[in-house]
């Protein structure tokens, strides 16, 4: 496959997407919608010091990332709200699939940024890098006029 034909993958925010996130000035709780596609085998080439003694799957490496990250997430007021097995779209590209969907709540955009910039968090980020083949991260804020059914 030529470089031009290689699909674009997204593993980390770009400088411009990070700036756009900050400029949104989101207030109140935010929920991060994570869509994740795992590598068949984890790739610890970038962080060999985190590699387990025997090869593991991308899903297993992501579990190591969660075990490392969850206490730090809790310390900054965040929590995992939902984790679900993915698959093919019901509405969407037929050749695209996600292995996992996850909703992570944080008290604010500021607390998310504080969490994501902690040295202790960054020390374990290599597990995520080893695990994930492609991802999407969509910050969500609750709408003031949520769509709810009226009670009869």
N, C-alpha and C positions, 0 to 999 in steps of 0.2 A: 504494500500500500504506500503510495507516495505521501509526502508531508502534506500536500494540499488535500489529499483524500482522508487524512487522519481525522477522526471525530474530535471535537473539542471536549476536554474534560475540565471539571471545576473542582479543585481540591481546597483552595484557600481564597479568601476575599482578595480582590485586586485593590490597589490603592484608590482607584476612583470609586469602586463600590463601597469601600470603607468610609470614604469621605461622604458619599451620598447617604449612607446610614446615619452618620453623625448629623448631617445637615437636615435630615427629616425631623429632628428634635421631637422624637416620640416621647409621649408622657405616659406615666402609669405603667402597669404591667405590660410586658411584651411576651409574645410566644414565638419561639423560633421553630418553624416547620423545616425539619431536616429530611431530605430524601437521600438515601445512601445505596450505593451499589458496591459490593465487596469484591476484592480480588479472590480468585480461587485459593491462592497461597499468599500469605502475608509477605510483603517485601520490606525487610528491615535494612536495606542497603544504606539508607540515609542515616539510620540510627542503630548501628550494630550493637551498641551497648545495651539497648533495650530488647534485643532479640532473645527469644527463648532458646534453650539448648537444642531443641528439635523443631523442625518446621511446623507451622500451624496455619490454619485457614485465615482468610481475611476476617471472617465473622468472629473467630476466636480472638484475633488481635483487637478487634473493635470491643469485645467484651473486656479485655485488659484495659483499654482506653477508658471505658465507662467506670470500671472499678477504681482506676486512678483518679478520675475526674469527679465522680459523684460527691465525695466529701467536700471538695473545693467548691463545687456548685452550691451545695447546701450552705456553706460558710458565707456565701455572698447573697443568700436569700433566694436562690433558684431551686428548681426541682424538675424532674422529668415527669410530665403529665401523662404521656402516652407513648407506648412503643408497640409497633405492629409489623407483622410480616408483610412484605410487599408482593409484587408480582407484575403482571401486565396491566396496562390501563384498560378501564372500561370505556373511557373517553380520552383519547390521546393517541400518540404515535404507536402503531402496532409492533414496531421493532424496538421499543424502549421499555425497560422494566427497572424497578427499584427493589432491592432486597429488603429494605427496612424503611419505615416512616417513623419519625419520632418528633414529639412536641415537647419542647423545653421552655418552661416559664422562668422569667426573671422579673424582679420587682421593677426594674427600669432599664432603659438603655444604658445608663451610667453604670448600674450594677453589672450588666452584661459585659461592658468594656473593662470594668475592674476585674471581673472573673477571667476574661480572656487574655488579660495582660499579666496575670500573676506568674512569677517565675516558677512556682511549684506546679502550676497547670502546664506551662510550656515544657517543663521537664518530661512530661509524659505524652506530649502531643505526637511523638514519633509512633506510638501505637496506632493512632488514627491514620497517620500518613501511610503506615505499613498496611493497614486494613482496607482503605477505601480506594476503589478504582475510579469512581466518579461520585459527585454529590451536588446537591442544591441546598441552599439555606435561605429561607424567606422569613424576614422579620415581620411579625404581625402585631397590630395593636387593636384592642377592642374598639369596635365602632360604637359611638354614643347612641345611635339609633338602631340597636340590633334588631334583626328581623326575628320576631317571635310571634307565635300564634296567640291570638286573643283567646282568653278563656270564654267558653260559651255561657 
